[in-house]
Amino acid sequence: MKLTAKQYAEVLVNIVSRAPAAAERFSETFWQLLQENRQEKLFPAIMRRAQVLWNEKHGLIDVTATVPAELSSSEQEAISQKLSEALSKKVNLKVEIDPSLKGGIVLQIDDNRYDASISGRLQRLAREFQA
């Protein structure tokens, strides 16, 4: 019986949640099952869905912060803590560097983008003057 990416992801998350020590051994069996069912191409979709399910189950949220320069670990921790408080979830913070920002920060939370960068503010101001 062939499963959908969502069904595979649910199985994967449930098994890994119940027996984290067996995750490595299970991953081999899981891959073999995909191969036997000729569904290897579903792997990226399964992993994306599994990440979403895992995060929901454990009260986590992935956030990407784009900044103009490297942040210290204390700055990263402060951002993560403020976001955790605001979102009422534990934050998995990923920091990306974009020197073109000039200053500020851009946050990507799920499908939402929050632009608090100087570059973003200048672009919005320019659009207002053009209107």
C-alpha positions as CSV (number, residue, x, y, z in Angstrom):
1,M,0.0,0.0,0.0
2,K,1.4,3.4,-1.0
3,L,1.1,6.3,1.5
4,T,1.0,10.0,0.9
5,A,3.8,12.3,2.0
6,K,1.6,13.5,4.9
7,Q,1.0,9.9,6.0
8,Y,4.7,9.0,5.9
9,A,5.5,12.2,7.8
10,E,3.0,11.3,10.5
11,V,4.4,7.8,10.9
12,L,7.9,9.2,11.0
13,V,7.2,11.8,13.7
14,N,5.2,9.4,15.8
15,I,7.9,6.7,15.8
16,V,10.8,9.1,16.4
17,S,8.9,10.9,19.2
18,R,8.2,7.6,21.0
19,A,11.7,6.0,20.5
20,P,14.3,8.7,19.8
21,A,17.1,6.1,20.4
22,A,15.8,4.0,17.5
23,A,15.6,6.9,15.1
24,E,18.8,6.0,13.2
25,R,17.9,2.3,12.8
26,F,14.4,3.3,11.8
27,S,15.7,5.8,9.2
28,E,17.3,3.0,7.2
29,T,14.1,0.9,7.3
30,F,12.1,4.0,6.3
31,W,14.3,4.7,3.3
32,Q,14.0,1.0,2.2
33,L,10.2,1.3,2.5
34,L,10.2,4.3,0.2
35,Q,12.4,2.5,-2.3
36,E,10.2,-0.6,-2.2
37,N,7.1,1.5,-2.9
38,R,9.0,3.5,-5.6
39,Q,8.3,6.7,-3.7
40,E,11.8,8.1,-3.1
41,K,10.8,11.3,-4.8
42,L,8.4,12.0,-1.9
43,F,11.3,12.2,0.5
44,P,11.7,16.1,0.5
45,A,8.0,16.6,0.9
46,I,7.9,14.0,3.7
47,M,10.8,15.7,5.5
48,R,9.2,19.2,5.2
49,R,5.9,17.9,6.5
50,A,7.6,15.9,9.3
51,Q,9.4,19.1,10.4
52,V,6.1,21.0,10.6
53,L,4.4,18.1,12.6
54,W,7.4,17.8,14.9
55,N,7.4,21.5,15.6
56,E,3.6,21.5,16.3
57,K,3.9,18.5,18.6
58,H,6.8,20.1,20.6
59,G,5.6,23.7,20.6
60,L,8.5,24.9,18.4
61,I,8.6,27.4,15.5
62,D,11.4,28.0,12.9
63,V,12.4,31.6,12.5
64,T,14.9,33.0,10.0
65,A,16.4,36.4,11.0
66,T,18.3,38.2,8.2
67,V,20.7,40.8,9.5
68,P,23.4,43.1,8.0
69,A,26.3,41.7,10.1
70,E,27.2,38.8,12.3
71,L,25.4,38.7,15.7
72,S,27.0,37.7,18.9
73,S,25.6,34.7,20.8
74,S,24.0,37.0,23.4
75,E,22.3,39.1,20.6
76,Q,21.0,35.9,19.1
77,E,19.8,34.6,22.5
78,A,18.0,38.0,23.2
79,I,16.2,37.8,19.8
80,S,15.3,34.2,20.3
81,Q,14.0,35.0,23.8
82,K,11.9,38.0,22.7
83,L,10.4,36.0,19.8
84,S,9.6,33.0,22.1
85,E,7.8,35.4,24.5
86,A,5.9,37.1,21.6
87,L,5.0,33.8,19.9
88,S,4.4,31.7,23.0
89,K,6.6,29.0,21.4
90,K,10.2,27.9,21.6
91,V,12.1,29.4,18.7
92,N,14.6,27.6,16.4
93,L,16.5,30.7,15.2
94,K,18.5,30.6,12.0
95,V,20.5,33.8,11.3
96,E,21.4,34.8,7.8
97,I,23.7,37.7,6.9
98,D,22.8,40.2,4.1
99,P,25.1,43.2,4.0
100,S,22.7,45.1,1.7
101,L,20.3,45.6,4.6
102,K,22.2,48.6,6.0
103,G,20.7,48.0,9.5
104,G,17.7,46.4,11.2
105,I,16.3,42.9,10.8
106,V,14.0,40.9,8.6
107,L,12.2,38.0,10.1
108,Q,10.7,35.1,8.3
109,I,8.1,33.2,10.4
110,D,6.3,30.5,8.6
111,D,4.9,32.2,5.5
112,N,5.1,35.7,7.0
113,R,7.9,38.2,6.4
114,Y,8.4,41.1,8.8
115,D,10.8,43.7,7.5
116,A,12.2,46.0,10.1
117,S,15.3,46.8,8.1
118,I,16.5,50.3,7.2
119,S,16.5,49.2,3.5
120,G,12.9,48.1,3.8
121,R,11.9,51.3,5.5
122,L,13.6,53.4,2.7
123,Q,11.9,51.3,0.0
124,R,8.5,51.9,1.7
125,L,9.2,55.6,2.0
126,A,10.2,55.8,-1.7
127,R,6.9,54.1,-2.7
128,E,4.9,56.6,-0.6
129,F,6.6,59.6,-2.3
130,Q,5.9,58.0,-5.7
131,A,2.2,57.5,-4.9
